[in-house]
Amino acid sequence: MRIMEIDAASSALHRIARVFEQLRADQLDVLTQVYAPQATFQDPFNRVQGLPAITAQFAHMYAKLHAPRFVVTEVTGQGNVGWMTWDFHFALRKGASAQVVAGATRFVLDAQGLVMDHRDYWDACDFYATVPVLGAVVRRLKRAAAAG
């Protein structure tokens, strides 16, 4: 595996961050500028491989949530590995209260600056806590498990 120059990797990571912040349901074709054809994507709910499957994951997100968007808070990296922290804003349906889940993504880039491996890290309980009925149970369990 060839490792990108540091300036090129930094530039690629910032380009990827901009794409995520500007991503919209009707512009998912822009993901071809971010992901290598055989890239893998993993989050707490899914693990898929290949650009069509990754695009389908984002399409599903836009179909199931109202006004989802990412706000990137930090981008850093070394060699061909990068990290991006973000706040994911969404509502479960139109008219529902806005929610925010914080998370981080680890990227491994190829020599062209495309993502070969994308792994999201975020607390699924933060998402479950936004779901009616289930949210009350999750919040009660979190309080019971908290120290003090």
matplotlib code that plots the C-alpha trace (Angstrom):
import matplotlib.pyplot as plt

x = [0.0, 1.3, 0.9, -0.1, 2.0, 0.9, -0.2, -2.2, -3.8, -4.8, -6.3, -8.2, -9.6, -10.7, -12.3, -14.2, -15.3, -16.8, -18.6, -20.2, -21.3, -22.8, -24.3, -28.0, -30.4, -30.5, -26.7, -25.5, -23.6, -21.0, -20.0, -18.0, -15.6, -15.1, -15.2, -13.0, -15.2, -14.6, -14.6, -16.1, -18.5, -19.3, -21.3, -23.0, -25.9, -24.3, -21.3, -21.3, -18.8, -18.7, -19.8, -23.4, -24.0, -22.5, -24.7, -27.7, -26.8, -26.9, -30.1, -31.7, -30.7, -32.3, -35.5, -35.9, -34.9, -36.0, -33.4, -30.3, -27.0, -23.5, -21.6, -17.9, -16.1, -12.6, -10.4, -7.0, -4.9, -1.5, -0.3, -3.3, -5.4, -7.7, -10.3, -13.3, -15.5, -19.0, -22.4, -25.3, -28.4, -31.8, -35.4, -37.2, -40.0, -41.1, -42.3, -40.5, -37.9, -34.4, -31.9, -28.1, -25.8, -22.0, -19.6, -16.3, -15.2, -12.0, -11.0, -8.3, -7.4, -5.9, -3.1, -5.7, -7.2, -10.4, -11.8, -11.0, -12.3, -14.9, -15.8, -18.2, -18.0, -21.0, -23.1, -26.2, -27.9, -27.8, -29.9, -32.2, -32.8, -34.5, -37.1, -40.5, -41.2, -37.9, -36.1, -37.7, -36.5, -33.0, -32.8, -34.0, -31.3, -28.6, -29.6, -29.6, -26.1, -24.6, -22.3, -23.3]
y = [0.0, 3.4, 6.1, 9.6, 12.6, 14.4, 17.6, 15.5, 13.4, 16.6, 18.1, 14.9, 14.7, 18.3, 17.7, 14.7, 16.7, 19.4, 16.7, 15.3, 18.7, 19.5, 16.1, 16.0, 13.3, 14.4, 14.6, 11.2, 10.8, 13.0, 10.0, 8.7, 11.6, 10.3, 6.5, 3.9, 1.4, -1.4, 0.7, -0.6, 1.3, 0.3, 1.9, 0.5, -0.9, -1.8, -3.2, -3.0, -3.1, -1.4, 2.1, 1.0, -0.4, 2.6, 4.9, 2.8, 3.4, 7.1, 6.9, 4.9, 7.5, 10.3, 8.2, 7.4, 10.6, 14.2, 16.8, 14.8, 16.7, 16.5, 19.3, 18.4, 19.7, 18.4, 16.8, 15.2, 12.5, 11.0, 9.2, 7.6, 7.4, 10.2, 11.0, 13.3, 14.2, 15.4, 16.2, 14.5, 16.6, 15.1, 14.6, 11.3, 12.8, 16.2, 18.3, 16.2, 17.9, 18.2, 15.7, 15.7, 12.6, 13.2, 10.8, 10.2, 8.5, 6.8, 6.8, 4.9, 6.5, 5.1, 6.7, 8.8, 10.2, 8.1, 6.3, 2.6, 2.0, 4.2, 3.3, 5.3, 5.4, 6.7, 5.7, 3.9, 4.6, 8.3, 7.5, 5.1, 7.8, 9.9, 7.2, 7.6, 5.0, 3.3, 6.6, 6.7, 3.2, 4.0, 7.2, 5.3, 2.6, 5.2, 6.9, 3.6, 2.7, 6.1, 6.4, 8.6]
z = [0.0, -1.0, 1.7, 0.5, 1.3, 4.4, 2.6, 0.1, 2.9, 4.8, 1.7, 1.0, 4.5, 4.4, 1.0, 2.4, 5.4, 3.1, 1.1, 4.3, 5.5, 2.1, 1.4, 0.4, -0.6, -4.3, -4.5, -3.5, -6.7, -5.1, -3.0, -6.1, -5.3, -1.8, -1.8, -3.7, -5.6, -3.2, 0.0, 3.2, 5.5, 9.1, 11.9, 15.0, 12.8, 9.4, 7.6, 3.8, 1.0, -2.3, -3.5, -4.4, -1.0, 0.7, -1.4, -0.4, 3.3, 2.8, 0.7, 3.5, 6.1, 4.0, 3.5, 7.2, 8.9, 8.5, 7.5, 8.5, 8.2, 9.5, 11.2, 11.2, 14.3, 13.8, 11.1, 11.8, 10.3, 9.9, 6.7, 5.0, 8.2, 9.2, 11.8, 11.7, 14.6, 13.9, 15.2, 13.4, 13.3, 12.4, 13.4, 13.4, 11.3, 10.0, 12.9, 15.5, 17.8, 16.4, 17.8, 17.8, 18.1, 18.4, 16.8, 15.0, 11.8, 11.1, 7.4, 5.6, 2.3, -0.9, -2.8, -4.7, -1.5, -1.8, 1.3, 1.3, 4.9, 6.7, 10.3, 12.4, 16.2, 18.1, 21.0, 19.6, 23.0, 22.1, 19.0, 20.8, 23.4, 20.7, 19.8, 21.5, 24.2, 23.7, 24.6, 28.0, 28.7, 27.5, 29.6, 32.7, 32.1, 31.7, 34.9, 36.8, 35.5, 36.2, 39.2, 42.1]

ax = plt.figure().add_subplot(projection="3d")
ax.plot(x, y, z, "-o")
ax.set_aspect("equal")
plt.show()
